[in-house]
Amino acid sequence: MNWSEMFFQGWNGIVRTVIVGALAYAFLVVSLRVSGKRTLAKLNAFDLVVTVAFGSTLASILLSEDVALAEGATALVLLIALQYGVTALSVRSRRFARAVRAEPTLLLRDGAPLPDAMRRARVTHEELEAVVRTEGSRGLEDISAVILESDGSFSVIGAGKGRAQAARAGT
């Protein structure tokens, strides 16, 4: 093993990375601006896959001498076109939308966990309590609803003051 090549293999690779990297980055930014905000919205699993694919493709363009800038740009445009097509079909077809994205799941209603929904979503009681604590509440009884959103985040809807007081008073 040549130790010096592990750290520096010559200026050609560095110059290529700088030039191709700057051009690929500029191309990606312009393409994303043209394609609209929805392209990187991360609203569901498919959106996450596309976002990760953008990063992976950009890394391949930057670091692989086997990938020409034109090929990389084509790959980025393909990802954007596929994302646009999937989102356009999702808006037009409810059946297609259900096939490519998850629906939000209600995990807790009026302070009571919903065990079947939690089991299907693979969320434990301890995780549910942690989500509620993160929102600044002392316990599940103070919460109207916890929803596992399509993007994997949790929405916590606090109970109104009257409802929380009634729950503590036992009425």
DAURKA-V807677 format. One record per residue. RES is the residue in three letters. PSI is psi in whole degrees, -180 to 180 (NA if undefined). D_FIRST is the distance of its C-alpha to the first C-alpha in Angstrom with 2 decimals. Layout:
# DAURKA-V807677
RES;PSI;D_FIRST
RES;PSI;D_FIRST
This chain:
# DAURKA-V807677
MET;130;0.00
ASN;106;3.77
TRP;-35;5.99
SER;-33;8.95
GLU;-20;8.50
MET;-29;8.50
PHE;-27;11.92
PHE;122;13.30
GLN;6;13.06
GLY;164;16.51
TRP;-23;20.11
ASN;-46;20.90
GLY;-39;19.39
ILE;-46;21.10
VAL;-44;24.36
ARG;-45;24.35
THR;-43;23.88
VAL;-49;26.71
ILE;-54;29.07
VAL;-39;28.59
GLY;-46;28.42
ALA;-43;31.66
LEU;-42;33.40
ALA;-42;32.38
TYR;-47;33.49
ALA;-42;36.75
PHE;-43;37.34
LEU;-44;36.86
VAL;-47;39.22
VAL;-44;41.85
SER;-42;41.61
LEU;-36;42.07
ARG;-40;45.02
VAL;-38;46.62
SER;-18;46.13
GLY;167;47.82
LYS;-30;47.35
ARG;-25;47.44
THR;-37;44.03
LEU;30;42.26
ALA;-25;45.10
LYS;47;43.26
LEU;-19;46.56
ASN;-178;45.30
ALA;-38;42.33
PHE;-41;42.13
ASP;-40;41.97
LEU;-43;39.09
VAL;-43;37.17
VAL;-42;37.77
THR;-44;36.69
VAL;-39;33.36
ALA;-37;32.96
PHE;-48;33.58
GLY;-43;30.75
SER;-42;28.35
THR;-44;29.46
LEU;-41;29.16
ALA;-41;25.58
SER;-42;24.76
ILE;-43;26.53
LEU;-44;24.69
LEU;-16;21.09
SER;119;21.08
GLU;-14;21.42
ASP;-13;22.95
VAL;113;25.92
ALA;156;28.37
LEU;-42;30.64
ALA;-40;33.66
GLU;-42;32.21
GLY;-43;31.32
ALA;-39;34.77
THR;-42;36.33
ALA;-42;34.60
LEU;-43;35.89
VAL;-39;39.37
LEU;-46;39.32
LEU;-43;38.58
ILE;-43;41.37
ALA;-42;43.74
LEU;-43;43.12
GLN;-43;43.68
TYR;-45;46.82
GLY;-44;48.05
VAL;-44;47.58
THR;-38;49.32
ALA;-43;52.10
LEU;-35;52.71
SER;-36;52.69
VAL;-34;55.46
ARG;-25;57.51
SER;114;57.10
ARG;-38;57.48
ARG;-45;56.29
PHE;-42;53.05
ALA;-44;52.58
ARG;-31;52.95
ALA;-33;50.40
VAL;-12;47.61
ARG;150;48.30
ALA;149;49.29
GLU;151;52.63
PRO;150;53.07
THR;125;54.06
LEU;120;56.75
LEU;-22;55.65
LEU;135;58.49
ARG;127;62.07
ASP;46;64.59
GLY;-5;62.67
ALA;122;62.25
PRO;149;58.88
LEU;94;58.90
PRO;-41;57.22
ASP;-44;56.95
ALA;-40;55.30
MET;-41;52.94
ARG;-45;51.98
ARG;-36;51.35
ALA;-6;49.22
ARG;47;47.42
VAL;127;48.51
THR;164;49.62
HIS;-40;52.64
GLU;-40;50.45
GLU;-39;48.39
LEU;-44;51.68
GLU;-39;52.96
ALA;-40;49.79
VAL;-43;50.28
VAL;-42;53.88
ARG;-39;53.03
THR;-31;50.50
GLU;1;53.45
GLY;11;55.43
SER;151;57.83
ARG;-31;58.77
GLY;169;59.20
LEU;-33;59.40
GLU;-18;63.20
ASP;2;62.90
ILE;136;61.09
SER;-42;62.71
ALA;148;59.64
VAL;128;55.88
ILE;130;54.29
LEU;111;50.78
GLU;168;50.19
SER;-29;48.52
ASP;3;45.41
GLY;-4;45.01
SER;166;46.60
PHE;139;49.80
SER;131;53.10
VAL;124;55.52
ILE;112;59.16
GLY;153;61.19
ALA;153;64.75
GLY;159;67.63
LYS;-42;69.18
GLY;-42;72.22
ARG;-43;70.19
ALA;-40;67.97
GLN;-40;71.08
ALA;-38;72.84
ALA;-40;69.90
ARG;-35;69.95
ALA;-14;73.73
GLY;19;73.58
THR;NA;75.83
